Amino acid sequence: MFAATKLATRSAFRHNWVRFSSTAAAASSYKLVVVGGGAAGLAVSSTLAQKLGKNEVAVIEPSAVHYQQPLFTFVGGGLKDFSETHRPMGELIDGNAKWIQQAAAEIDPEANTVTLADGSKVSYDYLVVAAGIELNFGGIKGLEQAIGKNGVASNYSPQYVEKTHEFLQNVQGGNALFTMPATPIKCAGAPQKIAYLADEMFREKGIRDKVNVNYYTALGKIFAIDKYANAMNGIAKSRDVNVNLFHDLVEVDGANKKATFKVLGSGPNAGETVTVPYEFLHVTPPMKPFDFIKNSKIANAAGYVDVNQATLQHNKYSNVYSLGDCSSLPTSKTAAAAAAQSHVLKQNLLNQIQGKDVPAVEYNGYTSCPLVTGKHKLVLAEFSGYTGTPHETFFFNQANEHAFSYWLTAEALPSVYWNSMVKGTWKGPSTIRKLTNPANAN
Ligand SMILES: Cc1cc2nc3c(=O)[nH]c(=O)nc-3n(C[C@H](O)[C@H](O)[C@H](O)COP(=O)(O)OP(=O)(O)OC[C@H]3O[C@@H](n4cnc5c(N)ncnc54)[C@H](O)[C@@H]3O)c2cc1C
């Protein structure tokens, strides 16, 4: 899909000089610094710490806990226990790497340094930025006061994900609202997945006729890719989930249990606001790039790390790479995408470090969104975010709800995540696809 791309390189002399000179000024110096120990950061740092040897790689990560976030949907739906979603960070960072348990506060790609929250500096020869995306609960008026109480929850935060199931169980009737914001978000399918799980809970409880299930999205489509959008529109209709397009949540009045939406788009009501009472409100918060990235020289105008969409190398600073949710890569932000990206990034970065003059390995925009629609039902969307083309791993039509797709996502992939993804050995399903769907092997 891309013409063979060459990585931009810098001379070994420059790297050695930078390393030597910055060691004098900085508290510590590493061949490779990885900012972030999430899905993407661990996939990269685990492999490269093994390849580059003891204490050559540092991982800057403030959190003592790593979350397998794709499991949050199942926790909110009451299908998994919260304890399954997290592990101590120290158990996951490779033993060869140095864990710097602090937040990165500043990146200076001219000086090859990262300033930490305590003001000290770490210098690097090569930098990989994988810090994820920031949840912005404060971006909606009243939400910070309302969340976690009186029926307002969110699967997006480890702090509130258990509240989703707790509050859904309390519902006896009225409106259950599920929202999707206007900003880029991680896992763009998760805002609606929980609506279908709630629908199933209400049916099992025998109260479905007393509850209106409403999905409000700021976007003009239920899903970005037509094949899966058609499937999801059909499923929403069959479950009596009302889909309200172009409705952006702007205010939550927690005391009076009312949600206010601004109508977007160019329809007759565009620009107006609509206030809806609720018994239950699941909020997907707006999200934004972290300030320490946005305010640095490695960011693009939108605040994401400005990398080449094929090679994942920075467009200006050749010793800087990025992947995952904080990168500028124009595809859906998922762990599945990060796995495929990590495979590409690691090969390109290693080739650069080892001075190999070989064509760059290229990322094709692969991402996946497993759209859970019930306890044993799931639409397994897999596609390139660059072309909008489905890249399905299996021979059956993955736009159809399937018990196998559910089993794969709920039971198999969580252990792939713990046993392979965070250890850097999972590169996504491209190898399996050659056997299971050879007609769509690319
Ligand atoms: C409810 C929900 C459902 C999802 N469902 C799916 C799914 O079904 N399938 C799928 O593939 N994906 C899913 N995702 C998305 C997936 O979890 C993310 O896309 C993935 O985790 C991105 O990896 P990342 O490493 O870029 O970011 P993260 O995994 O978020 O990691 C970022 C890391 O950076 C650290 N960090 C933050 N600030 C700093 C700083 N200043 N300095 C240093 N470190 C910092 C954080 O502590 C964190 O550890 C879901 C996400 C959610 C919330």
The ligand as a Gaussian input file, in Angstrom:
#p B3LYP/6-31G(d) Opt

LIG

0 1
 C      -13.776000       0.940000      28.291000
 C      -12.683000       0.610000      27.320000
 C      -12.853000      -0.446000      26.438000
 C      -11.875000      -0.750000      25.507000
 N      -12.073000      -1.818000      24.685000
 C      -11.096000      -2.180000      23.832000
 C      -11.234000      -3.369000      23.048000
 O      -12.231000      -4.084000      23.149000
 N      -10.227000      -3.690000      22.205000
 C       -9.086000      -2.927000      22.087000
 O       -8.201000      -3.283000      21.324000
 N       -8.937000      -1.785000      22.821000
 C       -9.903000      -1.391000      23.688000
 N       -9.749000      -0.284000      24.467000
 C       -8.664000       0.680000      24.155000
 C       -7.301000       0.286000      24.685000
 O       -7.351000      -0.015000      26.062000
 C       -6.324000       1.424000      24.421000
 O       -6.421000       1.845000      23.085000
 C       -4.894000       0.956000      24.711000
 O       -4.765000       0.693000      26.098000
 C       -3.902000       2.017000      24.243000
 O       -2.616000       1.728000      24.704000
 P       -1.620000       2.919000      25.092000
 O       -0.416000       2.250000      25.641000
 O       -1.513000       3.859000      23.961000
 O       -2.377000       3.706000      26.255000
 P       -2.654000       3.162000      27.721000
 O       -2.816000       1.680000      27.706000
 O       -3.780000       3.987000      28.233000
 O       -1.317000       3.466000      28.525000
 C       -0.801000       4.744000      28.703000
 C        0.176000       4.686000      29.868000
 O        0.870000       5.930000      29.943000
 C        0.947000       6.322000      31.292000
 N        1.098000       7.777000      31.377000
 C        0.141000       8.727000      31.339000
 N        0.700000       9.940000      31.515000
 C        2.035000       9.742000      31.620000
 C        3.127000      10.612000      31.828000
 N        2.974000      11.933000      31.957000
 N        4.365000      10.079000      31.909000
 C        4.560000       8.736000      31.784000
 N        3.541000       7.870000      31.602000
 C        2.300000       8.365000      31.524000
 C       -0.346000       5.817000      31.907000
 O       -0.237000       5.687000      33.322000
 C       -0.532000       4.476000      31.198000
 O        0.072000       3.436000      31.915000
 C      -10.688000       0.024000      25.443000
 C      -10.491000       1.065000      26.347000
 C      -11.471000       1.342000      27.291000
 C      -11.236000       2.453000      28.282000

